[in-house]
Amino acid sequence: MRKASISWLIATILLAGCSDQTEEPVTGTDPGPVETQVAEAEPASAAMKAAEAASRLAEKQDELQAARQARLAEGQAYMHINALKPNVNVLESGLQFEILEEGDGKSPGPESNVITHYLGTFINGDVFDSSLERRKPAQLSVNRVIKGWTQALQMMKEGDVWRLVIPPHLGYGEHGAGDTIPPDTVLVFELELIEVKD
């Protein structure tokens, strides 16, 4: 009976010792190595995407600038050759015109309203606008058109038909006109002054 009591006492002491060595529970407050790598990768990925977007934008701007410079060079070459043709007049402003048909009517003033027919093309001959194709004359104000037209119309007479070559600064300039006319484009017009509507 005494041996059994001793054995029970030893077993109780051993169990108590084991209970003191239990591990502390994991709190989960510190990220593990995988979680740390994912957290570090997210900002790096965002920075890479931003850098790629900036690079694509810079490439696009370079392409647009190259196209713009090529367009300017082509336009200047065209105007230089056109200025050498017989019957082509060149104004100090850069406007070039050739009289195709002469009328004997009156000339408009800077605020006149006029009726015209016209054919507008790029230097390669592609048509971008035409009242002739619409079969409907255009009524407009002399001071509400591009500068090249404003200059030409005031020198024209009713019945005149002129061929105009208009440099960009007298046309739509460095901004162009929507998707129709690119920036810095030389324009060619065949313009008929039908009537002055003062």
BALOBA-1460 file (C-alpha; in Angstrom, 3 decimals):
// residues 198
<rec num="1" residu="m" x="0.000" y="0.000" z="0.000"/>
<rec num="2" residu="r" x="2.828" y="2.407" z="0.740"/>
<rec num="3" residu="k" x="4.526" y="1.549" z="-2.582"/>
<rec num="4" residu="a" x="1.345" y="2.411" z="-4.448"/>
<rec num="5" residu="s" x="1.162" y="5.798" z="-2.729"/>
<rec num="6" residu="i" x="4.764" y="6.567" z="-3.631"/>
<rec num="7" residu="s" x="4.143" y="5.583" z="-7.236"/>
<rec num="8" residu="w" x="1.075" y="7.805" z="-7.396"/>
<rec num="9" residu="l" x="3.062" y="10.745" z="-5.971"/>
<rec num="10" residu="i" x="5.880" y="10.333" z="-8.528"/>
<rec num="11" residu="a" x="3.350" y="10.209" z="-11.396"/>
<rec num="12" residu="t" x="1.665" y="13.387" z="-10.146"/>
<rec num="13" residu="i" x="4.994" y="15.271" z="-9.997"/>
<rec num="14" residu="l" x="5.943" y="14.170" z="-13.540"/>
<rec num="15" residu="l" x="2.599" y="15.311" z="-14.945"/>
<rec num="16" residu="a" x="2.950" y="18.685" z="-13.226"/>
<rec num="17" residu="g" x="6.400" y="19.148" z="-14.779"/>
<rec num="18" residu="c" x="5.087" y="18.417" z="-18.232"/>
<rec num="19" residu="s" x="2.317" y="20.976" z="-17.854"/>
<rec num="20" residu="d" x="4.854" y="23.737" z="-17.065"/>
<rec num="21" residu="q" x="6.627" y="23.166" z="-20.408"/>
<rec num="22" residu="t" x="3.639" y="23.839" z="-22.666"/>
<rec num="23" residu="e" x="4.371" y="26.186" z="-25.657"/>
<rec num="24" residu="e" x="2.886" y="29.643" z="-25.819"/>
<rec num="25" residu="p" x="0.152" y="29.991" z="-28.455"/>
<rec num="26" residu="v" x="1.039" y="31.656" z="-31.771"/>
<rec num="27" residu="t" x="-0.532" y="35.107" z="-31.854"/>
<rec num="28" residu="g" x="-0.266" y="35.588" z="-35.645"/>
<rec num="29" residu="t" x="0.789" y="39.261" z="-35.336"/>
<rec num="30" residu="d" x="4.129" y="38.809" z="-37.104"/>
<rec num="31" residu="p" x="3.879" y="37.980" z="-40.855"/>
<rec num="32" residu="g" x="5.576" y="34.876" z="-42.064"/>
<rec num="33" residu="p" x="8.185" y="34.890" z="-44.835"/>
<rec num="34" residu="v" x="5.618" y="34.248" z="-47.622"/>
<rec num="35" residu="e" x="3.331" y="37.043" z="-46.431"/>
<rec num="36" residu="t" x="6.260" y="39.469" z="-46.296"/>
<rec num="37" residu="q" x="7.296" y="38.636" z="-49.864"/>
<rec num="38" residu="v" x="3.745" y="39.205" z="-51.178"/>
<rec num="39" residu="a" x="3.461" y="42.544" z="-49.351"/>
<rec num="40" residu="e" x="6.778" y="43.712" z="-50.796"/>
<rec num="41" residu="a" x="5.861" y="42.525" z="-54.315"/>
<rec num="42" residu="e" x="2.643" y="44.573" z="-54.543"/>
<rec num="43" residu="p" x="4.275" y="48.068" z="-54.457"/>
<rec num="44" residu="a" x="7.034" y="46.838" z="-56.783"/>
<rec num="45" residu="s" x="4.432" y="45.614" z="-59.299"/>
<rec num="46" residu="a" x="2.539" y="48.932" z="-59.180"/>
<rec num="47" residu="a" x="5.757" y="50.886" z="-59.726"/>
<rec num="48" residu="m" x="6.648" y="48.678" z="-62.692"/>
<rec num="49" residu="k" x="3.235" y="49.229" z="-64.288"/>
<rec num="50" residu="a" x="3.550" y="52.991" z="-63.825"/>
<rec num="51" residu="a" x="7.005" y="52.948" z="-65.405"/>
<rec num="52" residu="e" x="5.723" y="50.925" z="-68.374"/>
<rec num="53" residu="a" x="2.815" y="53.342" z="-68.871"/>
<rec num="54" residu="a" x="5.169" y="56.329" z="-68.769"/>
<rec num="55" residu="s" x="7.449" y="54.632" z="-71.284"/>
<rec num="56" residu="r" x="4.560" y="53.960" z="-73.687"/>
<rec num="57" residu="l" x="3.404" y="57.569" z="-73.372"/>
<rec num="58" residu="a" x="6.906" y="58.860" z="-74.121"/>
<rec num="59" residu="e" x="7.135" y="56.595" z="-77.183"/>
<rec num="60" residu="k" x="3.757" y="57.840" z="-78.437"/>
<rec num="61" residu="q" x="4.802" y="61.464" z="-77.975"/>
<rec num="62" residu="d" x="8.039" y="60.787" z="-79.866"/>
<rec num="63" residu="e" x="6.055" y="59.236" z="-82.724"/>
<rec num="64" residu="l" x="3.687" y="62.209" z="-82.886"/>
<rec num="65" residu="q" x="6.576" y="64.662" z="-82.840"/>
<rec num="66" residu="a" x="8.375" y="62.769" z="-85.618"/>
<rec num="67" residu="a" x="5.198" y="62.730" z="-87.728"/>
<rec num="68" residu="r" x="4.721" y="66.436" z="-87.092"/>
<rec num="69" residu="q" x="8.261" y="67.279" z="-88.179"/>
<rec num="70" residu="a" x="7.876" y="65.151" z="-91.314"/>
<rec num="71" residu="r" x="4.588" y="66.867" z="-92.143"/>
<rec num="72" residu="l" x="6.168" y="70.308" z="-91.712"/>
<rec num="73" residu="a" x="9.091" y="69.387" z="-93.955"/>
<rec num="74" residu="e" x="6.791" y="68.001" z="-96.657"/>
<rec num="75" residu="g" x="4.582" y="71.078" z="-96.498"/>
<rec num="76" residu="q" x="7.501" y="73.481" z="-96.753"/>
<rec num="77" residu="a" x="8.928" y="71.591" z="-99.720"/>
<rec num="78" residu="y" x="5.539" y="71.660" z="-101.448"/>
<rec num="79" residu="m" x="5.126" y="75.398" z="-100.903"/>
<rec num="80" residu="h" x="8.651" y="76.089" z="-102.139"/>
<rec num="81" residu="i" x="7.997" y="74.231" z="-105.395"/>
<rec num="82" residu="n" x="4.540" y="75.751" z="-105.813"/>
<rec num="83" residu="a" x="5.925" y="79.286" z="-105.389"/>
<rec num="84" residu="l" x="8.142" y="78.757" z="-108.430"/>
<rec num="85" residu="k" x="5.222" y="78.004" z="-110.743"/>
<rec num="86" residu="p" x="4.081" y="80.605" z="-113.264"/>
<rec num="87" residu="n" x="1.134" y="82.771" z="-112.215"/>
<rec num="88" residu="v" x="1.497" y="81.871" z="-108.518"/>
<rec num="89" residu="n" x="1.532" y="84.900" z="-106.253"/>
<rec num="90" residu="v" x="3.123" y="84.828" z="-102.801"/>
<rec num="91" residu="l" x="2.122" y="87.285" z="-100.097"/>
<rec num="92" residu="e" x="4.329" y="88.384" z="-97.215"/>
<rec num="93" residu="s" x="2.094" y="86.386" z="-94.891"/>
<rec num="94" residu="g" x="3.055" y="83.202" z="-96.737"/>
<rec num="95" residu="l" x="-0.272" y="82.786" z="-98.504"/>
<rec num="96" residu="q" x="0.067" y="81.583" z="-102.097"/>
<rec num="97" residu="f" x="-2.661" y="82.035" z="-104.694"/>
<rec num="98" residu="e" x="-3.249" y="81.519" z="-108.380"/>
<rec num="99" residu="i" x="-6.134" y="83.121" z="-110.255"/>
<rec num="100" residu="l" x="-7.927" y="80.438" z="-112.263"/>
<rec num="101" residu="e" x="-10.934" y="82.497" z="-113.356"/>
<rec num="102" residu="e" x="-11.522" y="86.244" z="-113.115"/>
<rec num="103" residu="g" x="-14.816" y="87.817" z="-112.197"/>
<rec num="104" residu="d" x="-15.881" y="91.464" z="-112.378"/>
<rec num="105" residu="g" x="-18.106" y="91.764" z="-109.321"/>
<rec num="106" residu="k" x="-17.486" y="93.496" z="-106.017"/>
<rec num="107" residu="s" x="-15.054" y="92.488" z="-103.290"/>
<rec num="108" residu="p" x="-16.097" y="91.715" z="-99.726"/>
<rec num="109" residu="g" x="-14.968" y="93.633" z="-96.666"/>
<rec num="110" residu="p" x="-13.588" y="92.126" z="-93.451"/>
<rec num="111" residu="e" x="-17.065" y="91.722" z="-91.949"/>
<rec num="112" residu="s" x="-18.959" y="90.760" z="-95.094"/>
<rec num="113" residu="n" x="-21.012" y="87.629" z="-95.526"/>
<rec num="114" residu="v" x="-20.267" y="85.720" z="-98.695"/>
<rec num="115" residu="i" x="-21.457" y="82.725" z="-100.671"/>
<rec num="116" residu="t" x="-18.708" y="80.419" z="-101.911"/>
<rec num="117" residu="h" x="-17.973" y="77.075" z="-103.451"/>
<rec num="118" residu="y" x="-14.755" y="75.342" z="-102.512"/>
<rec num="119" residu="l" x="-12.731" y="72.143" z="-102.685"/>
<rec num="120" residu="g" x="-10.260" y="71.521" z="-99.857"/>
<rec num="121" residu="t" x="-7.427" y="69.012" z="-100.222"/>
<rec num="122" residu="f" x="-4.155" y="68.031" z="-98.607"/>
<rec num="123" residu="i" x="-0.950" y="68.421" z="-100.611"/>
<rec num="124" residu="n" x="-1.261" y="64.790" z="-101.761"/>
<rec num="125" residu="g" x="-4.622" y="65.563" z="-103.362"/>
<rec num="126" residu="d" x="-6.836" y="63.809" z="-100.806"/>
<rec num="127" residu="v" x="-10.094" y="65.714" z="-100.290"/>
<rec num="128" residu="f" x="-11.003" y="66.627" z="-96.705"/>
<rec num="129" residu="d" x="-13.940" y="68.975" z="-97.391"/>
<rec num="130" residu="s" x="-15.924" y="70.107" z="-100.398"/>
<rec num="131" residu="s" x="-19.062" y="72.162" z="-100.911"/>
<rec num="132" residu="l" x="-18.919" y="71.042" z="-104.541"/>
<rec num="133" residu="e" x="-19.358" y="67.408" z="-103.531"/>
<rec num="134" residu="r" x="-22.262" y="68.400" z="-101.304"/>
<rec num="135" residu="r" x="-23.692" y="70.400" z="-104.218"/>
<rec num="136" residu="k" x="-24.498" y="73.189" z="-101.847"/>
<rec num="137" residu="p" x="-22.659" y="76.551" z="-101.680"/>
<rec num="138" residu="a" x="-21.355" y="77.660" z="-98.294"/>
<rec num="139" residu="q" x="-22.468" y="80.955" z="-96.784"/>
<rec num="140" residu="l" x="-20.006" y="82.349" z="-94.270"/>
<rec num="141" residu="s" x="-18.536" y="85.465" z="-92.684"/>
<rec num="142" residu="v" x="-15.171" y="86.686" z="-93.924"/>
<rec num="143" residu="n" x="-13.930" y="87.238" z="-90.365"/>
<rec num="144" residu="r" x="-15.048" y="83.796" z="-89.143"/>
<rec num="145" residu="v" x="-12.907" y="81.569" z="-91.309"/>
<rec num="146" residu="i" x="-9.226" y="80.604" z="-91.258"/>
<rec num="147" residu="k" x="-6.795" y="83.471" z="-91.757"/>
<rec num="148" residu="g" x="-5.782" y="82.341" z="-95.228"/>
<rec num="149" residu="w" x="-9.361" y="82.583" z="-96.409"/>
<rec num="150" residu="t" x="-9.907" y="85.940" z="-94.716"/>
<rec num="151" residu="q" x="-6.939" y="87.392" z="-96.589"/>
<rec num="152" residu="a" x="-7.831" y="85.865" z="-99.936"/>
<rec num="153" residu="l" x="-11.536" y="86.680" z="-99.922"/>
<rec num="154" residu="q" x="-10.965" y="90.396" z="-99.417"/>
<rec num="155" residu="m" x="-8.775" y="90.468" z="-102.548"/>
<rec num="156" residu="m" x="-11.206" y="88.460" z="-104.653"/>
<rec num="157" residu="k" x="-14.124" y="89.692" z="-106.750"/>
<rec num="158" residu="e" x="-17.457" y="88.036" z="-107.328"/>
<rec num="159" residu="g" x="-16.952" y="85.449" z="-110.041"/>
<rec num="160" residu="d" x="-13.277" y="84.827" z="-109.157"/>
<rec num="161" residu="v" x="-11.948" y="81.316" z="-108.759"/>
<rec num="162" residu="w" x="-8.593" y="81.060" z="-106.989"/>
<rec num="163" residu="r" x="-6.323" y="78.228" z="-106.042"/>
<rec num="164" residu="l" x="-4.954" y="78.821" z="-102.548"/>
<rec num="165" residu="v" x="-2.017" y="77.160" z="-100.839"/>
<rec num="166" residu="i" x="-2.260" y="77.977" z="-97.156"/>
<rec num="167" residu="p" x="0.614" y="77.465" z="-94.683"/>
<rec num="168" residu="p" x="-0.247" y="76.034" z="-91.258"/>
<rec num="169" residu="h" x="-0.108" y="79.370" z="-89.404"/>
<rec num="170" residu="l" x="-2.834" y="80.705" z="-91.710"/>
<rec num="171" residu="g" x="-4.834" y="77.499" z="-91.475"/>
<rec num="172" residu="y" x="-5.439" y="75.341" z="-88.438"/>
<rec num="173" residu="g" x="-1.983" y="75.773" z="-86.943"/>
<rec num="174" residu="e" x="-0.293" y="73.474" z="-84.468"/>
<rec num="175" residu="h" x="-3.586" y="72.135" z="-83.119"/>
<rec num="176" residu="g" x="-5.204" y="70.989" z="-86.349"/>
<rec num="177" residu="a" x="-8.949" y="70.438" z="-86.623"/>
<rec num="178" residu="g" x="-10.157" y="67.364" z="-84.763"/>
<rec num="179" residu="d" x="-9.539" y="64.093" z="-86.551"/>
<rec num="180" residu="t" x="-9.882" y="65.702" z="-89.982"/>
<rec num="181" residu="i" x="-6.824" y="67.947" z="-90.259"/>
<rec num="182" residu="p" x="-3.589" y="67.053" z="-88.434"/>
<rec num="183" residu="p" x="-1.492" y="69.747" z="-86.751"/>
<rec num="184" residu="d" x="0.890" y="71.814" z="-88.915"/>
<rec num="185" residu="t" x="-0.764" y="70.884" z="-92.194"/>
<rec num="186" residu="v" x="-0.480" y="72.820" z="-95.452"/>
<rec num="187" residu="l" x="-3.908" y="73.120" z="-97.073"/>
<rec num="188" residu="v" x="-4.894" y="73.563" z="-100.716"/>
<rec num="189" residu="f" x="-8.214" y="75.130" z="-101.706"/>
<rec num="190" residu="e" x="-9.941" y="75.868" z="-104.953"/>
<rec num="191" residu="l" x="-12.171" y="78.748" z="-103.882"/>
<rec num="192" residu="e" x="-14.939" y="80.452" z="-105.871"/>
<rec num="193" residu="l" x="-16.488" y="83.688" z="-104.645"/>
<rec num="194" residu="i" x="-20.065" y="83.509" z="-105.880"/>
<rec num="195" residu="e" x="-21.683" y="86.464" z="-104.146"/>
<rec num="196" residu="v" x="-21.059" y="89.128" z="-101.528"/>
<rec num="197" residu="k" x="-24.074" y="89.387" z="-99.201"/>
<rec num="198" residu="d" x="-23.509" y="92.775" z="-97.496"/>
